[in-house]
Amino acid sequence: MNAFEALGLDIPFINAINDLGFTQPSEVQEKAIPLLLNSSEDLVALAQTGTGKTAAFGFPMLQNIDVNSRTTQGLILSPTRELCLQITNELGLYGKYLKGLNVTAIYGGASITDQASKVKKGAQIIVATPGRMKDMINRKMVDISKIEYAVLDEADEMLNMGFYEDINDILSYTPQDKSTWLFSATMPKEVATIAKKFMYQPNEITVGHKNVGSEQVSHEYYLVGSRDRYLALKRLADANPDIFSVIFCRTKRDTQKIAEKLIEDGYNAGALHGDLSQNQRDMVMKSFRNKQIQMLVATDVAARGIDVDDITHVINYQLPDEIETYTHRSGRTGRAGKTGISMVIITKSEQRKIKAIERIIQKSFTKKRFPDGDEICRVQLMSLANKIHDTEINHDIDNYLNDLNALYEDTSKEELIKKIFSVEFTRFSNYYKNAKDLNNVSSGPESTGNEKSVRFFINVGKKDGYDWMSLKDFLKAILELGKDDVFKVDVKDSFSFFNTDEKFATKVLEFFQDFKYNGRFVNVEISENPESRKKRRKSSRGTKVNPRDRKSNRSKSLSQRPRRSRRR
Ligand code: AMP
């Protein structure tokens, strides 16, 4: 008797399991399957994605339903369309030897009539997102009044997404005496409340912290100044040339912005968030699965359905608002027996959150330092060297060999190697020659990102046709500064302010000593940092500052500085 038979599964399922190549039940399967097969009691299971939980509730449900009946007997609610499809697909595989099995997925963004007609053909199991399910109940396209099993999958996530009311309504159409099985990666108060409300003395199992997923994942954090998050992300990507990762941002806007920046900077990146159409999301996921996208920047909600097994890194560009969500994020890697790394980019003030997460995941984080430019260049060079070394020779090149030999007749092997590597390597080495040391996070109070920057006043503004974006571009171009080197550009009518890193201060001042624009000299001077101005204003005992006074303060502070003489 194999281990799955020992759990009580029948031959058609054992055969399907053999086809799938599962050799041992996972922990959640070991605990849940016998329980669900043999009793009609409710169940609360703490288990995250990647632990085999779909099979844990899927097999008992499939074994207990009557496939000869066309009545809907099982309802599985899950938070996203992707997850819905994934569960439907898995159930199809688990029940492949059940003649007459009909598992139907119901989710938004696809034809409701097609879904209704599939249900009508006799769906014994419906896998649904709450929104669409409610819609179909209202339109009397489904009948769940005779179900025997209800599964709330990823319950914490459904609640995060605001589905409480929908779940409440949907369950009110189901019989009292059904069995309810709730699966959740975390157990915030809201999930416990749902369990209490909809379930009767449920059995409880926890595989939470000992599941296959998180055992395989190591956790690291990198401390940065708040303005250096993006640079940090790039550095982590550069230090891991074969990275295949999901990068989590907090908002859809940040997700889109970071993905765009990465693409602009030459990375294979893509964005996945709720503002994209279903078609766009499908395309992004296809490119990610094909590894055309190496860095998938995603919101928590959109990433729920990612069923890709070989993700090497999860990068928390920002920590989630709810620290419990970290478990979901890190569970995207370290799946199917592979190891994975979950990285967190944090600022000093967020550091305490690490402790809280450690308590939840019951694992320690390693505080890491960013590799320096030399290390990154070395990693990149060796990665390229290995790729070239392992590349299979394409003999179509033989046709051109004479021409190539003629071209390189006088080039030694060493020279040729250097030239080949320079093609890729120069870009990195140039970038990292002057790259900032990200490990140098100030040890004082929380970094506002301003301490090391200088604020400038410039007598060019809206009247000269600039907005913040065009002025930023203009400054970057004339000063020959990098993409992120000019920031906090604040354009007023006839003057503006901007910041640069303090290392560029001299360069900026020198450049503008004799710079003419539309025939007049442009005046650039060091101004006051808005943070310190804010602080000072606050400390002026709440007295409202007359804008006029403020203006005169500014001119005063400017005039107090020694005037620089113009070269011409
Ligand atoms: P889940 O946690 O349900 O999302 O499952 C994660 C992945 O593990 C799916 O691709 C399953 O097909 C696979 N899986 C489930 N149970 C087992 C098992 N006992 N052995 C190996 N893989 C499994």
Boltz pocket constraint, residues with backbone or C-beta under 6 A from the ligand:
constraints:
  - pocket:
      binder: B
      contacts: [[A, 21], [A, 22], [A, 23], [A, 24], [A, 25], [A, 26], [A, 29], [A, 48], [A, 49], [A, 50], [A, 51], [A, 52], [A, 53], [A, 54], [A, 55], [A, 90]]
      max_distance: 6.0
